């Protein structure tokens, strides 16, 4: 056997040994990774569930405030100038029908987007039926929608508000239920949101001004994202809604997404801004409310 032939055989043997060693290492590495995947949860840093919940909270919370403002305008003639409005704008047409029972309040923003005083674009109608005045115990208010859009998100569903009278602190409070669906803009799918709330009127009930009204909100909710994943929420510190501000100014919510750890959405310490934080597994993320 010549030297060249011997070198060739040795080279082939080395290549085979290297291939076997490489395959063995690959199998071991894959097996190790698989074992880690089975025991270690994936990194969870998504704030999407918190943003979706905050969006739904804001949309369905504000329709009540819009209805209150529209009713005061239609029935009492307050805030005839749009400069005094918090939510409505020049584009809104408010109609109050007191000839039917229950009474009907229609807020029509028109067929094209219009910029309202809270800096949101709206179109379509909010339709409110009510059995009595907002301040009267026993009154039931039902809110529905007709081609209603907020910032090009199509809002649908039903909101029912029941005046429960005075609580132990002497404040009016309301039981609220929402069965809602938001069709997200740009064909991003739907966002379903069902909630039960207690809304306590803690400031401003003794005046006719809306800007001094303050509510504390408690309760729970469930949601389904556009990808079909679900989440549950529980308000652990009451949400403070000041009608003079476009956003919830304080309060915390526990949000538990399907298959992920519970995170805490914190609306802040009372400042009127669009900044909130989300704490996930001890890490704090900043989000911006819309």
PyMOL commands that set and color helices and strands:
alter all, ss='L'
color gray80, all
select helices_A, chain A and resi 3-39+48-76+82-84+185-187
alter helices_A, ss='H'
color red, helices_A
select strands_A, chain A and resi 93-97+103-108+114-115+121-130+140-150+153-166+172-183+190-203+214-224+230-242+250-257+262-269+275-280+283-288
alter strands_A, ss='S'
color yellow, strands_A
deselect
rebuild
show_as cartoon
